[in-house]
């Protein structure tokens, strides 16, 4: 996976969900200490990013996106 293939990223606690160009989702666990550095990289690459604090169901989110 290359960052140029990523359309959107959602952070839920320590999990980052990457929405890839070919409609795949990849999940990466990043510690809270490294998260600000990684978010800075996403901002520099102009990749849309959102953070979910409450309950988050990835299955329902994907169904809504279709």
C-alpha positions as YAML, in Angstrom:
chain: A
units: angstrom
residues:
- id: 1
  name: UNK
  ca: [0.00, 0.00, 0.00]
- id: 2
  name: UNK
  ca: [1.33, 3.41, -0.98]
- id: 3
  name: UNK
  ca: [0.04, 6.68, 0.46]
- id: 4
  name: UNK
  ca: [-0.90, 7.93, -3.00]
- id: 5
  name: UNK
  ca: [-3.44, 5.07, -3.20]
- id: 6
  name: UNK
  ca: [-5.19, 6.17, 0.02]
- id: 7
  name: UNK
  ca: [-8.40, 8.20, -0.33]
- id: 8
  name: UNK
  ca: [-9.43, 8.61, 3.28]
- id: 9
  name: UNK
  ca: [-8.26, 7.64, 6.79]
- id: 10
  name: UNK
  ca: [-10.34, 7.22, 9.96]
- id: 11
  name: UNK
  ca: [-8.71, 7.02, 13.38]
- id: 12
  name: UNK
  ca: [-10.56, 5.10, 16.07]
- id: 13
  name: UNK
  ca: [-8.52, 4.91, 19.27]
- id: 14
  name: UNK
  ca: [-5.24, 3.26, 18.18]
- id: 15
  name: UNK
  ca: [-6.63, 1.87, 14.92]
- id: 16
  name: UNK
  ca: [-6.26, 3.65, 11.60]
- id: 17
  name: UNK
  ca: [-8.61, 2.53, 8.81]
- id: 18
  name: UNK
  ca: [-7.21, 3.25, 5.35]
- id: 19
  name: UNK
  ca: [-9.70, 3.46, 2.48]
- id: 20
  name: UNK
  ca: [-7.77, 2.50, -0.64]
- id: 21
  name: UNK
  ca: [-8.50, 3.49, -4.26]
- id: 22
  name: UNK
  ca: [-9.65, -0.03, -5.24]
- id: 23
  name: UNK
  ca: [-12.39, -0.06, -2.52]
- id: 24
  name: UNK
  ca: [-10.32, -2.00, -0.01]
- id: 25
  name: UNK
  ca: [-9.88, -1.16, 3.65]
- id: 26
  name: UNK
  ca: [-6.63, -1.72, 5.52]
- id: 27
  name: UNK
  ca: [-6.24, -1.42, 9.28]
- id: 28
  name: UNK
  ca: [-3.08, -0.37, 11.05]
- id: 29
  name: UNK
  ca: [-2.54, -0.07, 14.79]
- id: 30
  name: UNK
  ca: [-0.43, 2.94, 15.73]
- id: 31
  name: UNK
  ca: [0.40, 3.86, 19.31]
- id: 32
  name: UNK
  ca: [-0.87, 7.13, 20.77]
- id: 33
  name: UNK
  ca: [2.67, 8.54, 20.92]
- id: 34
  name: UNK
  ca: [3.28, 8.03, 17.18]
- id: 35
  name: UNK
  ca: [-0.24, 9.04, 16.07]
- id: 36
  name: UNK
  ca: [0.43, 12.84, 15.91]
- id: 37
  name: UNK
  ca: [3.46, 12.25, 13.70]
- id: 38
  name: UNK
  ca: [1.47, 10.02, 11.39]
- id: 39
  name: UNK
  ca: [-1.44, 12.48, 11.24]
- id: 40
  name: UNK
  ca: [1.04, 15.19, 10.26]
- id: 41
  name: UNK
  ca: [2.20, 13.03, 7.34]
- id: 42
  name: UNK
  ca: [-1.42, 12.56, 6.22]
- id: 43
  name: UNK
  ca: [-1.98, 16.33, 6.32]
- id: 44
  name: UNK
  ca: [1.17, 17.02, 4.29]
- id: 45
  name: UNK
  ca: [0.03, 14.49, 1.68]
- id: 46
  name: UNK
  ca: [-3.48, 16.10, 1.60]
- id: 47
  name: UNK
  ca: [-5.24, 12.85, 2.57]
- id: 48
  name: UNK
  ca: [-8.62, 13.40, 4.20]
- id: 49
  name: UNK
  ca: [-8.65, 12.35, 7.83]
- id: 50
  name: UNK
  ca: [-11.26, 12.09, 10.55]
- id: 51
  name: UNK
  ca: [-11.19, 10.90, 14.12]
- id: 52
  name: UNK
  ca: [-14.02, 8.93, 15.74]
- id: 53
  name: UNK
  ca: [-14.33, 9.15, 19.52]
- id: 54
  name: UNK
  ca: [-17.64, 7.39, 20.16]
- id: 55
  name: UNK
  ca: [-18.72, 3.95, 19.09]
- id: 56
  name: UNK
  ca: [-17.68, 3.16, 15.52]
- id: 57
  name: UNK
  ca: [-18.89, 0.26, 13.41]
- id: 58
  name: UNK
  ca: [-16.78, -0.09, 10.26]
- id: 59
  name: UNK
  ca: [-19.32, -2.46, 8.68]
- id: 60
  name: UNK
  ca: [-22.15, 0.09, 8.94]
- id: 61
  name: UNK
  ca: [-19.83, 2.85, 7.74]
- id: 62
  name: UNK
  ca: [-18.94, 0.88, 4.59]
- id: 63
  name: UNK
  ca: [-22.60, 0.06, 3.86]
- id: 64
  name: UNK
  ca: [-23.48, 3.77, 4.10]
- id: 65
  name: UNK
  ca: [-20.66, 4.69, 1.68]
- id: 66
  name: UNK
  ca: [-21.99, 2.42, -1.13]
...
